[in-house]
Amino acid sequence: MTKRFGHWAIVAAFAAVSITGASPVPAQSRGSQPLFRSGVALVTLDVCVKDRTGRPIGTLGPVDFVIFEDGRPQDIAFFEPADRLALEAVLLLDRSQSMYGERMAQAKQAAIAFMNALGPGDQVGALAFNDRALWLVPWGTERGQARQAIDALSSSGQTALFDAIHIAMRALERRRAGDAESRRALVVLSDGHDTGSHLDFEEVLDATRRSSVIVYAVSLRTDEHGRPLAVPYELAQLAFDTGGHTFTPRGRTLASIYEEIAGELRHSYRLGYVPERERADGYWHRVAVRLSDPNAIVRTRSGVLCVAAITPSSGLVREHDSRACVTAATTPESPPVLSARHVVTHPVRADVELRLSPLVVSI
């Protein structure tokens, strides 16, 4: 995902959009979020930066980053240092029949390791799925009770993977962290392809691209000799489009993988910029982040789609009048046919003062 460009580390960035205003108040600490005036669309990007050994780089400032949209440099209007945002995550655990035995035991250990790696202000839920989805660990569950619930998990049934991802995405989109801004993520663990969902992959992919949730995928697929197989393309696509990552064990424990994911999420930066031009053209606008350190590995999302307004009756917008950009995948050849005003994945009233929040459209 990362390319070399002279002395710059380049990464495509997929933008999570919110309605905000002209000038932020500098962030001070976790839970202290910048305040904006409404009326300007701020595009926000979660950016993971690591060195060549895989360790997070957490000492960078706004002067170290350059954001480009469609090849044009953009002024950084918002910067949140690493380790400042609280995390809200859903662990999605496959409990189908094929997860019986050692796989299930490793999955339980990995989920507990992830929880142990979180900070006191972070929130986690766990959704177990086979042909149905079950909230194993609801939001706000005390960590000790959560570990007991995970330890009691058993395997049976088929794999309704797409349905479970959609349920988890909707739960994350509806989350509120009080007055605190948060980073939201979905960590998927499965050992196979979908075999029992009502939704198809395109529906799930569309909902995921319209959200600001980061998707990580851990695949336990093996061949008949027990050798690891590549991550299913559906999970790889979701991770790529949202700025997440995919993993197969290949000599590593699941617990170590989950600890790495938790570390990435807790040490990523958040950058924001106000697009130079007003546009609601239905086209995909590519976004790139460059970093001056040639040894840095940078990962984030890949672009932003700006469209005209969708009315509340369409089922996509559930708030008052708003303007901005909907993040979704399309091509210039097939822009959506919509009506006249702008709309965004984080709809808000245009006449109010607000804090940055993880509001998104319910799909």
Secondary structure, DSSP 8 states (H G I E B T S, - for coil): -EEEETTEEEEE---EEEEE-S------STT---EEESSEEEEEEEEEEE-TTS-B-----GGGEEEEETTEEE-EEEEE-TT-SEEEEEEEEE-SGGGTTHHHHHHHHHHHHHHHTS-TT-EEEEEEESSSEEEEE-TT--HHHHHHHHHT----S---HHHHHHHHHHHHHT---TT--EEEEEEEEESS---S-SS-HHHHHHHHHTS--EEEEEE--B-TTS-B----HHHHHHHHHHT--EE--TTS-HHHHHHHHHHHHHT-EEEEE--SS----S-EEEEEEEES-TT-EEE---EEE--EE--GGGTS--SSS----------TTS----EEEE--SS---TTSEEE--------
